[in-house]
Amino acid sequence: VEGAWARTSPMAATAGAAYMVLTAGSDDVLIGASVDASIAGEVQIHETTMVDPAELEGEDSMDDGAMEDGDHSGDMGVMQMREVGRIELPAGQAVALEPGGYHIMLLDVSTPLEAGQTFEVTLDFENGDDMVVMVEVRDEAPTS
């Protein structure tokens, strides 16, 4: 696990997200994550995707202001977050959890995430042991 970070959250936000790059030594699957209840009440694995607006009609979409970069819409479609049950981790291939893609979604955040704060996320893997990762809250994404 490399580059684990979370973005600061506005004072009224009840959601946040954590990002990192995962590289498995052998084929594995990220199947869940958790944090201490003092950080968030629920944790989910999410993916942000571009969706054709016609596909959204009549569908409940997650629109609680939790989009890490805001709701983006335009002629091409709408950015939408959806919970996914798993993220495949092919052996030796880096899989990025990043804004606009896969991420660890923190719901019912207890207090706003503030720059400089750190917290632990426990990652649950299908074939391997759980892993505890230290996440640093930042104002901006780290540069590589």
N, C-alpha and C positions, 0 to 999 in steps of 0.2 A: 504494500500500500504506500503510495507516495502522494505528497501534496495535499493532504486532507485539510479542508477549510470550509467555513460557512460564512455567508454574507451577513452583515449587520441587518437588523430588522427595524422597521419603523415602530414607534411607540405603541400603536394600536394593532400591530400585526399579531395574528394568532398562529401563524405558520412561518416556517423557515426551511432552509435546505442545506444539506451538507454535500460536498463534492470531493472527489479524490480520483486517483488512477489506480486500478486494480490489475495485477498481473499474477496469474496462478502458475505454479510450477508444473501442475498436471491439470487436465480438463476438470473444471469444477463449475459450480453454479452458486451465485449469491442468491439466497432464498429469503433473507430477512435481515433486519437490523433493529437495535433497541438502544435507548438512552435512559438515564436515570429519570425518574418521574419529576425531579426538580427542574429538568430542562424542558421536557415535552410529555404530553399525555399519551401520544401515539406516534409511531414511526412506520412509514410505508416506503416501499421502493416505487419510484415514479419514473415516467418517461414523458418528455415534452415532444410532441410531434406536430407537424403541419397537417391540418385537416381541411378538406374541402368544405366550405360553408354549407353546401347542400346536405352533407352528411350530418350536420348538427341539428337540423330542424327536428323538433320534437324530442331531442335527446337532452338529458340533464348533463350539463358540462360543469366541471369544477371551476367556478368563477367567484372565489371568495377573496380576491385580491392577493392570492398567494403566489401568483406567477412570479418567479424570481426576477424576471426582467419585464414584467407587465404583460398584459394581454396584447398580442400583436395580431392585427388583422389587415387584410389588404386584398388585392385582386387575386392573389395566389391561394389564399386560404387563411385559416385562423390557427394560431399556436394554442395547443390544448395539452394539459397534463392529464395523465391517466395512471392509475396504479397498475403495476405489473407484478406478477408473482415471482419473477426470477430474472436474473441477468446471467446469460451464458458467459463463461470465462474460459475460452480456449487456451490450452497450455502455451505459455510463453508470449501470449498476445496481450498487449496493454489495452484495457478497456477503460475509457474515460467516463467518469461521472462528472458532468459539467453543466453549466447553465445552457439551457436549450436542448438538453438530451436527458440521459439517465441521471438520477440524483436520489439522495436519501431525503425524503420529505418528513419534516418535523411538524406535527399537528398539535394543537392545543399547547402552544409554547407558553411556559409559565411566566417568564419575564422576557422583555426584548433582548435579543442577542446583541452584545456590545463589542466593539473592536477591542482586541486584546484578550477577551475572555477565551477560555479553553473548556472543552468538555469531552467526555469519552463517548464513543459510539461503538457498540458491540456488533460486529458483522457476523451473520450466520451463513455458513457454507454447507452445501449438500454433502460434499465428500470429505471435507476437512474439518478441523477444529474451529470453533468460534475464535474471532480475533478482535481484541480491543484496540481501537485506534483513537489517538488524541487529535481532536479537531480544533483548529484555531479560528476564531471569528475575525473577519477582516472587512474593511470598508470596500475593498476592490479585490478582484480575482488576482491570485499571485501570477507574476510573470515568469515565463520559463527561461 
